[in-house]
Amino acid sequence: MTKTEFPWIAALLMAASGAAAIVAPALAQNLPNGNGKELVETVCTSCHDLSPVTEGGFSREDWDLVVKNMIDMGAPLKPDQALLVTNYLAANFPPKPKP
């Protein structure tokens, strides 16, 4: 994924923010256990629900771009936390197989 293809992901994540307060608690329960789960539940759902995460499915490089973009838009993650979140997302939400 190139940086020029990335804005649609940010727009999708921003559009989901309106439903976060209602949907996030239910979706957070469906996240796989792992190191970083709690950060994803708290930091990511402060702006949007988790459907872009759970329905995503990106390479590690792409998840790295997503996390960096979220930080640029105000996600309160320190560098070590960003690495933890990126590793968690890459391990639990890899690219989906092509039909």
C-alpha positions in Angstrom: 0.0 0.0 0.0 1.4 3.4 -0.9 0.9 6.6 1.0 -1.3 7.8 -1.9 -3.7 4.9 -1.4 -3.8 5.4 2.3 -6.3 8.3 2.7 -9.4 6.1 2.1 -8.4 4.0 5.2 -8.2 7.2 7.3 -11.6 8.4 5.9 -13.2 5.0 6.7 -11.8 5.1 10.3 -13.0 8.7 10.8 -16.5 7.9 9.5 -16.8 5.1 12.0 -16.2 7.4 15.0 -19.9 8.3 15.4 -20.9 4.8 16.5 -17.9 4.1 18.7 -19.7 4.8 22.0 -22.5 2.3 21.2 -20.7 -0.4 19.2 -17.2 -0.5 20.7 -17.9 -2.3 24.0 -19.5 -5.3 22.1 -16.8 -5.4 19.5 -14.0 -5.1 22.0 -15.1 -8.4 23.5 -14.4 -10.1 20.2 -10.8 -9.1 19.9 -8.4 -12.0 20.1 -6.3 -12.2 23.3 -2.7 -11.0 23.0 -0.2 -8.5 24.0 -1.6 -5.1 22.9 -5.3 -6.0 23.0 -6.0 -3.6 25.9 -4.4 -0.7 24.0 -6.4 -1.4 20.9 -9.6 -1.5 23.0 -8.9 1.7 24.7 -6.9 3.9 22.3 -8.6 2.9 19.0 -12.1 3.1 20.4 -11.6 6.6 21.7 -12.1 7.7 18.1 -13.9 4.9 16.2 -15.4 1.5 16.6 -13.4 -1.6 16.0 -15.0 -2.7 12.7 -12.2 -1.1 10.6 -9.7 -3.2 12.7 -11.6 -6.5 12.8 -12.7 -6.2 9.2 -9.4 -4.9 8.0 -6.7 -7.4 7.3 -3.4 -5.8 6.3 0.2 -6.6 6.0 2.5 -5.6 8.9 3.8 -2.7 6.8 0.2 -1.5 6.1 -0.7 -1.8 9.8 2.4 0.3 10.5 1.1 3.0 8.2 -2.4 2.8 9.7 -1.0 3.2 13.2 1.3 6.1 12.2 -1.6 7.8 10.5 -3.8 7.5 13.6 -1.0 9.0 15.7 -0.8 11.9 13.2 -4.5 12.4 13.7 -4.2 12.4 17.5 -4.1 8.9 18.8 -2.3 9.1 22.1 0.3 6.4 21.6 4.0 6.5 22.6 6.5 4.9 20.2 6.7 1.7 22.3 2.9 1.5 22.5 2.6 2.0 18.7 5.0 -0.9 18.1 2.9 -3.1 20.5 -0.4 -2.1 18.7 1.2 -2.7 15.3 2.5 -6.1 16.2 -0.9 -7.1 17.7 -2.8 -5.9 14.7 -0.4 -7.6 12.2 -0.5 -10.9 14.2 -4.3 -11.0 14.6 -5.6 -9.3 11.5 -3.3 -10.3 8.6 -4.3 -9.8 4.9 -7.4 -11.7 4.0 -7.1 -14.5 1.4 -8.1 -13.4 -2.1 -11.2 -15.3 -3.4 
